[in-house]
């Protein structure tokens, strides 16, 4: 069986000198290989095809039967690497917390401890009968986050 580490090593060697990077690699017991890549700018279909050809050339089809898919991490897919988070600082993201609370916010900062998000929230304000919208900035630890995705607002 082909090892995902080997696939990642080959892919990273071929992506050296570019802004492309590996997000994830899954290898099923049946030999289905799925490699997700991303970029600091954008991933073209030509870049995926070129990487697919490079991997096909280095993996031995005679000893292992496999199917290979190289794709870019889509806009709606979960963020998996620190580099993906860093490229989205200042952008809108959707975060689902482990408490099942969903937040649409601006990603202000990211580090090894977690995320710092800013968003509008309705809160009780002293002297007011109704809740008021207040802009808050909060930090969330990685352990509190179930997933995060890039958020595109088409309004």
C-alpha positions as CSV (number, residue, x, y, z in Angstrom):
1,X,0.0,0.0,0.0
2,X,1.2,3.5,-0.9
3,X,2.0,5.6,2.2
4,X,0.5,9.1,2.5
5,X,3.8,10.4,3.8
6,X,5.6,9.3,0.6
7,X,2.9,11.1,-1.5
8,X,3.3,14.3,0.5
9,X,7.1,14.2,0.2
10,X,6.9,13.8,-3.6
11,X,4.3,16.6,-3.8
12,X,6.3,19.0,-1.6
13,X,9.5,18.3,-3.6
14,X,7.6,19.2,-6.8
15,X,6.0,22.3,-5.3
16,X,9.3,23.8,-4.0
17,X,9.8,27.4,-5.1
18,X,6.0,28.0,-5.5
19,X,3.4,29.3,-3.2
20,X,1.6,25.9,-3.3
21,X,1.4,23.7,-0.2
22,X,-0.1,20.4,0.9
23,X,-3.3,20.6,3.0
24,X,-4.1,16.9,3.3
25,X,-3.4,13.5,1.8
26,X,-5.7,10.5,2.2
27,X,-4.9,7.0,1.0
28,X,-7.6,4.4,1.3
29,X,-6.9,0.7,1.7
30,X,-8.3,0.2,-1.9
31,X,-5.5,2.5,-3.2
32,X,-7.5,5.7,-3.8
33,X,-5.2,8.6,-3.2
34,X,-6.6,12.1,-2.7
35,X,-4.2,15.0,-2.3
36,X,-5.5,18.4,-1.4
37,X,-3.3,21.4,-2.1
38,X,-3.7,25.1,-1.5
39,X,-1.9,28.3,-2.3
40,X,-1.2,31.7,-0.8
41,X,-2.8,33.2,-3.9
42,X,-4.8,30.7,-6.0
43,X,-4.6,27.1,-7.3
44,X,-5.0,26.7,-11.1
45,X,-6.2,23.5,-12.7
46,X,-3.0,23.4,-14.6
47,X,-1.0,23.3,-11.3
48,X,-3.2,20.4,-10.2
49,X,-2.7,18.5,-13.5
50,X,1.1,19.1,-13.5
51,X,1.4,17.8,-9.9
52,X,-0.8,14.8,-10.8
53,X,1.5,14.0,-13.7
54,X,4.6,14.3,-11.5
55,X,3.1,12.0,-8.8
56,X,2.1,9.5,-11.5
57,X,5.6,9.4,-12.8
58,X,7.2,8.7,-9.4
59,X,4.7,6.2,-8.1
60,X,5.1,2.7,-9.4
61,X,1.9,1.4,-11.0
62,X,3.5,-2.0,-11.6
63,X,3.8,-2.8,-7.9
64,X,0.7,-0.9,-6.7
65,X,-2.7,-0.3,-8.3
66,X,-4.0,3.1,-7.4
67,X,-6.2,6.0,-8.4
68,X,-4.9,9.5,-7.9
69,X,-6.8,12.7,-7.4
70,X,-5.1,16.1,-7.0
71,X,-7.4,18.9,-6.1
72,X,-7.4,22.3,-4.5
73,X,-9.0,22.8,-1.1
74,X,-12.3,24.4,-2.0
75,X,-13.7,27.7,-0.7
76,X,-16.3,25.9,1.4
77,X,-13.9,23.2,2.8
78,X,-12.7,23.2,6.4
79,X,-9.4,25.0,7.1
80,X,-6.8,22.4,8.1
81,X,-3.4,24.0,8.2
82,X,-2.0,27.0,10.0
83,X,-0.9,28.5,6.6
84,X,-4.5,28.5,5.4
85,X,-5.6,30.4,8.6
86,X,-2.8,32.9,8.2
87,X,-3.7,33.7,4.6
88,X,-7.2,34.5,5.8
89,X,-6.3,37.0,8.5
90,X,-8.5,40.0,7.9
91,X,-11.2,38.0,6.1
92,X,-14.5,36.6,7.1
93,X,-14.7,33.0,8.4
94,X,-17.4,30.7,9.7
95,X,-16.5,28.9,13.0
96,X,-18.4,26.1,14.7
97,X,-17.5,25.8,18.3
98,X,-17.7,22.5,20.3
99,X,-20.6,24.0,22.1
100,X,-22.5,23.9,18.7
101,X,-22.5,27.8,18.5
102,X,-21.8,29.0,14.9
103,X,-20.0,32.3,14.5
104,X,-19.5,34.4,11.4
105,X,-16.6,36.7,12.2
106,X,-13.5,38.5,10.9
107,X,-10.4,36.5,11.6
108,X,-8.1,39.0,13.5
109,X,-5.2,36.8,14.5
110,X,-4.1,33.2,14.6
111,X,-1.4,31.5,16.7
112,X,-0.5,28.2,18.3
113,X,-3.1,28.7,21.0
114,X,-6.1,29.5,18.8
115,X,-8.0,32.2,16.9
116,X,-9.0,35.8,17.7
117,X,-12.3,36.8,16.1
118,X,-14.2,40.0,16.0
119,X,-18.0,40.1,15.3
120,X,-21.2,41.9,16.3
121,X,-23.2,40.3,19.1
122,X,-26.5,41.3,20.8
123,X,-25.9,41.9,24.5
124,X,-27.9,43.3,27.4
125,X,-26.7,46.8,28.1
126,X,-27.4,48.5,31.4
127,X,-30.1,51.1,31.2
128,X,-31.6,49.7,27.9
129,X,-34.7,47.5,27.7
130,X,-33.7,45.7,24.5
131,X,-30.4,44.0,23.7
132,X,-28.0,46.1,21.8
133,X,-25.6,45.1,19.1
134,X,-22.0,45.4,20.4
135,X,-18.8,44.7,18.5
136,X,-16.8,42.2,20.4
137,X,-13.3,40.6,20.0
138,X,-12.8,37.2,21.5
139,X,-10.1,34.6,21.5
140,X,-11.0,30.9,21.2
141,X,-8.6,28.0,21.9
142,X,-8.2,25.2,19.3
143,X,-9.8,22.8,21.7
144,X,-13.0,24.9,21.6
145,X,-13.2,24.9,17.7
146,X,-14.9,22.1,15.8
147,X,-14.2,23.6,12.4
148,X,-13.6,26.8,10.6
149,X,-14.3,27.7,6.9
150,X,-13.7,30.6,4.7
151,X,-16.9,32.7,4.4
152,X,-17.9,34.4,1.2
153,X,-20.8,36.9,1.5
154,X,-22.5,37.4,-1.8
155,X,-24.6,40.3,-0.6
